[in-house]
Amino acid sequence: MKFPHNISRIEAFSDAVFAFAATLLVVSVGSEVDTSVLNIDWMVFLSFGVSFFVLVALWSLHYNFFRRTDYIDNWIIAINAILLFVVLYYVFPLKSLINSWTGGLALNSDDFSSLFQLYSLGFVLIFLCLTLMYFRAYTKTKKLENSIILLFYVRHFSIYVFVSLLSILIAKLKVGLNFALPGIIYALLGPLCYIHGVHFEKKYNRTT
């Protein structure tokens, strides 16, 4: 007998993993700072703050997926599990990257290139998982209005995957490392997503 999937159980497990990732951030900060409140390392606090709010943003993207569709199957469960695994991995190269910008971590060009590649690889995997989850839900959704919304996000997050792959290539070739070009390239997300949104609205005569 085939039982229907329980979305609430999947969301509860996912929320627990995000909470654990936040806990790992707090623990890692506690190992780096002086216990005295009079000797606060504001650079460590900054890297923690940025990493935490990036984690919240990722949680929000995950949350919105389950608000936009009620379809769930074993494929989505499997991809969601990969996504959660990557999120746990992702917070540490992100934190190290921020520390390198604030001077809290001294890196040579080879290390900086490797760190950017590691960061962008996590970015690729996270948004590839989101793209695949939306694509799976899109192919299984019968209602036209819902399927159009899901199609928009398939294409939208594909842009994130493309830009992060471009960042990996630039970091691998060590182009513009002195001024953090592999990171600056993410500024392309704004105009590319805007162009996609305008094109999509014209083609399907709707906003998302």
C-alpha positions in Angstrom: 0.0 0.0 0.0 1.3 3.4 -0.9 0.8 6.1 1.7 0.7 9.8 0.9 3.7 11.9 2.0 3.3 14.2 5.0 4.7 17.6 4.1 4.6 18.8 7.7 7.1 16.0 8.7 9.4 17.0 6.0 9.2 20.7 6.9 9.8 19.9 10.6 12.9 17.9 9.8 14.2 20.6 7.5 13.6 23.3 10.1 15.6 21.2 12.6 18.5 21.0 10.2 18.5 24.7 9.7 18.4 25.2 13.4 21.4 22.9 13.8 23.3 24.8 11.2 22.6 28.0 13.1 23.9 26.2 16.3 27.1 25.2 14.5 27.6 28.9 13.6 27.2 29.9 17.3 29.5 27.2 18.5 32.2 28.2 15.9 32.0 31.8 17.1 32.3 30.8 20.7 35.6 29.1 19.9 37.0 32.2 18.3 36.1 35.0 20.7 37.4 36.1 24.0 35.0 35.2 26.8 35.2 38.8 28.2 32.5 41.1 27.0 35.1 43.9 27.1 37.2 42.2 24.3 34.6 41.7 21.6 36.1 41.0 18.2 33.8 42.9 15.9 35.1 41.2 12.8 34.2 37.8 14.2 30.8 39.2 15.1 30.3 40.6 11.6 31.2 37.3 9.9 28.8 35.5 12.2 26.0 38.0 11.5 26.4 37.8 7.7 26.5 34.0 7.8 23.4 33.9 10.1 21.3 36.1 7.8 22.4 34.2 4.7 21.2 31.0 6.5 17.9 32.8 7.3 17.6 33.7 3.6 18.2 30.1 2.5 15.6 29.0 5.0 13.1 31.5 3.5 13.7 30.1 0.0 13.1 26.6 1.3 10.0 27.7 3.2 8.6 29.4 0.1 8.9 26.3 -2.0 6.5 24.4 0.3 4.1 27.4 0.2 4.0 27.4 -3.6 3.3 23.8 -4.0 1.7 20.9 -2.1 3.2 18.3 -4.4 5.7 16.0 -2.7 7.2 12.7 -3.8 10.3 10.6 -3.2 12.3 12.6 -5.7 11.6 15.9 -3.9 12.4 14.3 -0.5 15.7 13.1 -1.8 16.7 16.4 -3.4 15.6 18.2 -0.2 17.9 15.9 1.8 20.8 16.9 -0.5 19.9 20.5 -0.1 19.9 20.3 3.7 23.3 18.4 3.7 24.8 21.2 1.5 23.4 23.9 3.8 25.2 22.4 6.8 28.4 22.3 4.7 27.9 25.8 3.2 28.0 27.9 6.3 31.7 27.2 7.0 33.3 28.2 3.6 30.9 31.3 3.7 32.2 32.2 7.1 35.8 31.7 6.1 35.2 33.8 3.0 33.9 36.7 5.0 36.8 36.4 7.5 39.2 36.7 4.5 37.6 39.9 3.5 37.7 41.4 7.0 41.3 40.4 7.5 40.5 37.7 10.1 41.9 35.0 7.8 45.2 35.5 5.9 45.2 33.7 2.5 47.5 33.6 -0.5 46.1 33.6 -4.0 45.9 29.8 -4.3 44.0 29.6 -1.0 41.7 32.5 -2.0 41.0 30.8 -5.3 40.2 27.5 -3.6 38.0 29.2 -1.0 36.0 31.0 -3.8 35.6 27.7 -5.6 34.4 26.0 -2.5 31.9 28.8 -1.7 30.5 28.9 -5.2 30.3 25.1 -5.3 28.0 25.3 -2.3 26.0 28.0 -4.1 25.7 25.9 -7.2 24.5 22.8 -5.3 21.9 24.8 -3.2 20.3 26.5 -6.1 20.6 23.4 -8.3 18.6 21.5 -5.7 16.0 24.3 -5.5 15.8 24.3 -9.3 15.3 20.6 -9.5 12.7 20.6 -6.7 10.7 23.3 -8.6 11.1 21.5 -11.8 9.8 18.2 -10.4 6.8 20.0 -8.8 6.2 21.8 -12.2 6.2 18.6 -14.2 3.7 17.0 -11.8 1.3 20.0 -11.3 -1.8 19.9 -13.4 -3.3 23.3 -12.6 -2.1 25.8 -15.2 -1.8 28.8 -12.9 0.3 27.0 -10.3 2.5 25.4 -13.0 3.3 28.8 -14.5 4.5 30.1 -11.1 6.7 27.0 -10.6 8.1 27.3 -14.1 9.1 30.9 -13.3 11.1 29.7 -10.3 12.7 26.9 -12.3 14.2 29.5 -14.7 14.8 32.0 -11.9 17.0 29.7 -9.9 18.7 28.4 -13.0 20.2 31.9 -13.4 21.7 31.5 -9.9 23.3 28.2 -10.9 24.7 29.8 -14.1 26.3 32.8 -12.3 27.8 30.6 -9.6 29.3 28.3 -12.2 30.8 31.4 -13.9 32.3 32.4 -10.5 33.9 29.0 -10.1 35.5 29.3 -13.6 36.8 32.8 -12.8 38.2 31.6 -9.5 39.7 28.5 -11.1 41.5 30.7 -13.7 42.5 33.1 -10.9 41.1 36.1 -12.8 40.7 39.3 -10.8 41.4 37.7 -7.4 43.0 41.0 -6.2 39.7 42.7 -6.4 37.5 39.7 -5.6 36.0 39.3 -9.1 34.6 35.8 -8.4 32.5 37.5 -5.7 31.7 40.6 -7.7 30.3 38.5 -10.5 27.3 37.7 -8.3 26.2 41.3 -9.0 25.0 39.9 -12.3 22.1 38.2 -10.5 20.2 41.5 -10.2 20.0 42.5 -13.9 19.7 38.9 -15.1 16.8 38.1 -12.8 15.2 41.5 -13.7 15.4 40.7 -17.4 14.0 37.3 -16.9 11.1 38.6 -14.8 10.2 41.2 -17.5 10.5 38.6 -20.3 8.4 36.1 -18.3 5.7 38.7 -17.5 5.4 39.6 -21.2 5.3 36.0 -22.4 2.8 34.7 -19.8 1.0 38.0 -19.1 1.4 37.7 -15.4 3.6 38.7 -12.5 4.9 36.2 -9.9 
